[in-house]
Amino acid sequence: MFPVFLRRRSLVSRIQAVLLPKTFANYLSASLQQRVIIVNIRFLMYDAVSMDEELYRQNILEHYKNSHNKRIIFDATAEGKGKNASCGDLITFYLKAENDIVADASFVGIGCAVSQAAASMLTDKVKGMKLRELRAIVPGDIYNMLGVKISPGRASCALLGYEAMSQALKTVNK
């Protein structure tokens, strides 16, 4: 009913198969059939990537709508503030450390979904970590945590919680 045309790809994918309806395949030359198959394979690979990105976007929206640890820690060991001058986002990051281990972390702030979700995810990540491990966190870790490509215009939003945490760490005894 549906002939399967195979097209050899890279070593990673080995052989990919795409179905062409028989009635459609009868009207195409062999070289045109290969082109159609290649386009379909690229579309399918793009669609798989966009589905992963969509899951991460949904995760960002979930953290924005239902932020974790969005509260003030009144007996915090350290507090740091971050402000994005370009858009006005604000975050205050709180750390409570006991024996050089983060016992609690929280934030309060206002801003876009990216800044608030990144701060929410960061508070989840740092709980239970040693202070020296917190100092080893780099901006790339934040981008990986978000899971989607961040445009240059949104980079300062994504890193706002990180910057506030870094400010808080400067006030903690080393």
NORMONOR-V82907 format. One line per field, one symbol per residue. ss: DSSP state (H for helix, E for strand, C for the rest). A space follows every 10 residues. Layout:
BEGIN
ss = ???
END
This chain:
BEGIN
ss = CEEEEEEECC CCCCEEEEEE EHHHHCCCCH HHHHHHHHHH HHHHHHHHHH HHHHHHHHHH HHHHHCCCCE CCCCCCCEEE EEECCCCCCE EEEEEEEECC EEEEEEEEEE CCHHHHHHHH HHHHHHCCCE HHHHHCCCHH HHHHHHCCCC CHHHHHHHCH HHHHHHHHHH HCCC
END
